[in-house]
Amino acid sequence: MEYQIRIHGRGGQGVVTAAELLSVAAFLEGRHAQAFPTFGSERTGAPVVSFCRISDRPIRSREPITEPDALIIQDATLLGQIDVPAGLRHMLVNSTKDARELGVAGVTIPASAIALRHVGRPVPNAALLGGFCALTGMLSLESVHAAIRATFSGPVAEANIAAADEAYSDLREAVRA
C-alpha cells in the first residue's frame, strides 16, 4: 500500500515542513516515507508544492506526485492553479468558506485562524496535519504530535500540537456528521 500526498501553498506557510512532518510521523509508525518539495523562486508568498509518500514497503519512485490520493491546500487562492486529478480520495483546504462555496469536492477547515489562536502566526501546516489525520485515518494524531516535538521544542512545539488537536477535533466531528 502506497499513499501519496501533494501539498500546495505559498512560501512561508510551512508547506515543506508539513510534508516532512508527515514523513516523520509515518517513520514513527514503522512505515517507509519520503518528503520533498518543488518550487520556483524561493521567496515568501511564491507558490510551493511539497510531496509525501507513505508506504508499507521501501519507496523507489522519486518523481513528483501527479496523481495523489490526497491534496492539502494551504492557500485557497491557489485552487484555480491546481490540477485536481480524477479519483482523488481526499482534499483538505485551508479556508473559512465551505467547500461548495469554493467549488471543490473536499473538506475545509480554517487552519490559519486556528494557527493564529495557538501559534500566534497564521501558519496553517500543523493544523492541517491534524485535519489530515481526522479526515484520512492514514496516521495517528499521536505520531503527528511526536513528529512536531522531534522538529520543534518547548512552547513552539506545544502550540503547534494544540493547533493540530483543535483541527483534528473540529474535522472529526464534521466528518462524523
C-alpha positions in Angstrom: 0.0 0.0 0.0 1.4 3.4 -1.0 -0.4 6.6 -0.2 0.6 9.8 -2.0 0.0 13.3 -0.7 0.6 16.6 -2.5 0.6 19.8 -0.5 0.1 23.2 -2.2 0.7 26.6 -0.5 2.9 29.7 -0.5 6.4 30.3 0.7 6.3 30.9 4.5 3.3 28.8 5.2 5.3 25.7 6.2 4.5 23.6 3.1 7.9 21.8 3.1 7.7 21.3 6.8 4.2 19.8 6.6 5.5 17.1 4.2 8.5 16.4 6.4 6.3 16.1 9.5 4.0 13.7 7.7 7.0 11.6 6.7 8.5 11.6 10.2 5.1 10.6 11.6 5.0 7.7 9.2 8.5 6.6 10.1 7.5 6.7 13.8 4.6 4.3 12.9 7.1 1.9 11.3 6.4 2.8 7.7 8.5 3.9 4.8 8.1 7.6 3.8 9.7 10.3 1.7 9.1 14.0 1.5 10.4 16.5 -1.0 9.5 20.0 -2.3 9.4 21.7 -5.7 9.3 25.4 -6.1 10.4 28.2 -8.4 11.7 31.3 -6.8 12.4 30.9 -3.1 10.6 33.8 -1.6 7.8 34.4 0.8 4.4 34.2 -0.9 5.6 32.3 -4.0 3.7 29.1 -4.8 5.3 26.0 -3.3 4.4 22.3 -3.8 5.6 19.6 -1.5 5.1 15.8 -1.8 4.9 13.0 0.7 4.7 9.2 0.0 3.8 6.8 2.8 4.2 3.0 2.2 4.5 -0.3 3.9 7.4 -1.1 1.6 10.5 0.7 0.5 9.8 3.6 -1.9 11.7 3.6 -5.1 10.0 6.4 -7.0 11.5 9.9 -6.8 9.2 11.7 -9.3 6.7 14.4 -8.3 3.3 13.1 -7.5 0.9 13.7 -10.3 -2.0 11.5 -9.2 -2.2 12.0 -5.4 -4.5 10.1 -3.0 -4.8 13.4 -1.0 -4.4 17.1 -1.6 -3.7 19.5 1.2 -4.3 23.1 0.1 -2.7 25.6 2.5 -3.8 28.6 0.5 -7.3 28.5 -1.1 -6.3 31.3 -3.6 -4.2 28.6 -5.4 -7.3 26.5 -6.2 -7.6 27.8 -9.8 -4.0 26.8 -10.5 -4.1 23.3 -9.1 -4.9 20.2 -11.3 -7.3 18.1 -9.2 -6.9 14.6 -10.6 -9.8 12.2 -11.1 -10.0 9.5 -8.4 -8.7 11.8 -5.7 -9.6 10.3 -2.3 -9.2 13.2 0.0 -8.9 17.0 -0.4 -8.4 19.3 2.6 -8.4 23.1 2.1 -7.5 25.8 4.5 -10.4 28.2 4.2 -13.2 29.8 6.3 -15.5 29.1 3.4 -17.4 25.9 2.8 -16.1 23.6 0.1 -19.2 24.2 -2.0 -18.6 27.9 -1.9 -15.1 27.3 -3.2 -16.4 25.0 -5.9 -14.4 21.9 -4.8 -15.3 18.4 -3.7 -13.4 18.3 -0.4 -13.4 19.5 3.2 -12.4 22.9 4.5 -11.0 23.9 7.9 -9.9 27.4 9.0 -6.4 26.3 9.7 -4.8 29.8 9.5 -7.3 31.1 12.1 -6.6 28.0 14.3 -2.8 28.6 14.0 -3.2 32.3 14.8 -5.0 31.4 18.1 -2.5 28.8 19.2 0.8 29.7 17.5 0.4 33.4 17.2 1.0 33.4 13.5 -1.3 32.3 10.6 1.0 29.3 9.6 -1.6 26.6 8.8 0.6 23.5 8.4 0.2 21.8 11.9 -3.5 22.5 12.0 -3.9 20.9 8.5 -1.9 17.9 9.6 -4.3 17.4 12.5 -7.2 17.7 10.0 -5.5 15.3 7.7 -5.3 12.7 10.5 -9.0 13.1 11.2 -10.0 13.0 7.5 -8.0 10.1 6.3 -7.0 8.0 9.3 -3.7 7.4 7.5 -1.6 8.5 10.5 -2.4 8.7 14.2 -2.6 12.1 15.8 -0.1 10.9 18.4 2.5 10.3 15.6 2.0 13.8 14.3 2.5 15.1 17.9 5.8 13.1 18.1 6.9 14.4 14.7 6.2 18.0 15.8 8.1 17.5 19.0 11.0 16.0 17.1 11.1 19.1 14.9 10.3 21.9 17.3 10.8 22.3 21.0 9.2 23.9 24.0 6.3 26.3 23.6 6.6 26.3 19.8 6.0 22.5 19.7 3.2 22.6 22.2 1.4 25.5 20.4 1.6 23.6 17.1 0.3 20.5 18.8 -2.6 22.5 20.2 -3.4 23.7 16.7 -3.3 20.1 15.3 -5.5 18.9 18.1 -8.1 21.6 17.5 -8.3 20.9 13.8 -8.4 17.2 14.4 -11.4 17.6 16.8 -13.2 20.0 14.6 -12.8 17.9 11.5 -13.5 14.6 13.2 -16.9 16.0 14.3 -17.6 17.3 10.8 -16.7 14.0 9.2 -18.9 12.1 11.5 -21.9 14.4 10.8 
